[in-house]
């Protein structure tokens, strides 16, 4: 955390694990409260930003992966760290397997994670029942 604070004070930005820059200009604000908020944002941004980068990569790869498996299923939307699909009942298990594989490996080949991503997948008639 101290490393992130020092980094943002020096550069006014932090980066995700993919190198995407997140600007935090309030680190140089005159207000102590704004500076403290900026420090907290600097600590959090690389984590949340990296998670966003990973799910974005998974989303970009998903349509082709579903087609490659011959599935008629389609990705409908993203809700935070979840992807919601529409699939026929007879394709639900195969769709979940593809989604799990793509999401768990989304960081590769750009970044080799030291902690594996584990994806939980469920099928239900609607999003509420899947939880």
C-alpha positions as CSV (number, residue, x, y, z in Angstrom):
1,X,0.0,0.0,0.0
2,X,2.8,2.4,0.8
3,X,4.3,1.6,-2.6
4,X,1.1,2.6,-4.3
5,X,0.9,5.8,-2.3
6,X,4.4,6.8,-3.2
7,X,3.8,5.9,-6.9
8,X,0.7,8.0,-7.2
9,X,2.3,10.9,-5.4
10,X,5.2,10.8,-7.9
11,X,3.2,10.2,-11.1
12,X,-0.4,11.1,-10.4
13,X,-1.4,7.7,-11.8
14,X,-1.3,4.0,-11.1
15,X,-1.5,1.1,-13.6
16,X,-3.3,-2.2,-13.8
17,X,-1.5,-5.5,-14.3
18,X,-2.0,-5.0,-18.0
19,X,-0.3,-1.6,-17.9
20,X,-3.5,0.5,-18.4
21,X,-3.0,3.9,-16.8
22,X,-5.5,5.2,-14.2
23,X,-5.1,8.9,-13.6
24,X,-5.5,10.2,-10.1
25,X,-5.1,13.9,-10.4
26,X,-6.6,14.7,-6.9
27,X,-3.4,13.4,-5.3
28,X,-2.1,16.9,-5.8
29,X,-5.2,18.7,-4.5
30,X,-4.9,21.3,-1.7
31,X,-7.6,19.6,0.4
32,X,-6.3,17.0,2.8
33,X,-9.5,15.1,2.4
34,X,-9.2,15.0,-1.4
35,X,-5.6,13.8,-1.1
36,X,-6.6,11.0,1.3
37,X,-9.4,9.9,-1.0
38,X,-7.0,9.9,-3.9
39,X,-4.6,7.7,-1.9
40,X,-7.3,5.2,-1.2
41,X,-8.3,5.3,-4.9
42,X,-4.7,4.7,-5.8
43,X,-4.6,1.6,-3.7
44,X,-7.9,0.2,-5.0
45,X,-7.7,1.2,-8.6
46,X,-5.0,-1.4,-9.7
47,X,-7.1,-4.2,-8.2
48,X,-10.5,-3.1,-9.6
49,X,-9.0,-1.9,-12.8
50,X,-7.2,-5.2,-13.4
51,X,-10.4,-7.1,-12.6
52,X,-12.2,-4.9,-15.2
53,X,-9.4,-5.6,-17.7
54,X,-9.7,-9.3,-17.2
55,X,-13.5,-9.5,-17.6
56,X,-13.3,-7.2,-20.7
57,X,-10.8,-9.6,-22.3
58,X,-13.1,-12.5,-21.5
59,X,-16.1,-10.7,-23.0
60,X,-14.2,-10.0,-26.2
61,X,-13.2,-13.7,-26.6
62,X,-16.6,-15.2,-25.7
63,X,-18.6,-14.9,-28.9
64,X,-15.9,-16.6,-31.0
65,X,-15.4,-19.3,-28.4
66,X,-19.1,-20.1,-28.3
67,X,-19.2,-20.2,-32.1
68,X,-16.2,-22.5,-32.2
69,X,-18.0,-25.0,-30.0
70,X,-21.1,-24.8,-32.3
71,X,-23.2,-23.3,-29.6
72,X,-26.2,-21.0,-30.3
73,X,-25.9,-19.5,-26.8
74,X,-25.1,-15.8,-26.5
75,X,-23.7,-13.5,-24.0
76,X,-26.3,-11.0,-22.9
77,X,-24.7,-8.7,-20.3
78,X,-22.1,-8.1,-17.7
79,X,-23.0,-7.4,-14.1
80,X,-19.8,-6.5,-12.1
81,X,-17.7,-9.7,-12.3
82,X,-20.5,-11.8,-13.8
83,X,-21.4,-12.6,-17.4
84,X,-25.0,-13.5,-18.1
85,X,-25.8,-15.8,-21.1
86,X,-28.9,-17.0,-22.9
87,X,-28.7,-20.6,-23.7
88,X,-31.0,-23.4,-24.7
89,X,-31.4,-26.0,-21.9
90,X,-29.6,-28.6,-23.9
91,X,-26.6,-26.2,-24.3
92,X,-26.5,-24.9,-20.8
93,X,-23.7,-27.2,-19.5
94,X,-21.5,-26.8,-22.6
95,X,-22.0,-23.0,-22.4
96,X,-21.0,-22.9,-18.8
97,X,-17.9,-25.0,-19.6
98,X,-16.9,-22.6,-22.4
99,X,-17.6,-19.5,-20.2
100,X,-15.6,-21.0,-17.3
101,X,-12.6,-21.8,-19.6
102,X,-12.5,-18.4,-21.3
103,X,-13.0,-16.4,-18.0
104,X,-10.4,-18.4,-16.1
105,X,-7.8,-17.9,-18.8
106,X,-8.7,-14.4,-19.8
107,X,-5.5,-12.8,-18.5
108,X,-3.3,-15.0,-20.7
109,X,-1.1,-14.7,-22.7
110,X,-0.5,-11.0,-21.6
111,X,-0.2,-11.8,-17.9
112,X,0.5,-15.0,-16.1
113,X,-1.4,-14.9,-12.8
114,X,0.3,-16.5,-9.8
115,X,-3.1,-17.1,-8.2
116,X,-5.6,-19.0,-10.4
117,X,-9.0,-17.5,-11.3
118,X,-11.8,-19.8,-10.3
119,X,-15.1,-19.2,-12.0
120,X,-18.4,-20.4,-10.6
121,X,-21.2,-21.0,-13.1
122,X,-24.9,-21.8,-12.7
123,X,-27.8,-22.3,-15.0
124,X,-31.4,-21.2,-14.2
125,X,-34.4,-19.8,-16.0
126,X,-33.4,-16.3,-14.9
127,X,-30.6,-14.4,-13.3
128,X,-32.3,-14.1,-9.9
129,X,-32.7,-17.9,-9.6
130,X,-29.1,-18.5,-10.6
131,X,-28.0,-16.9,-7.4
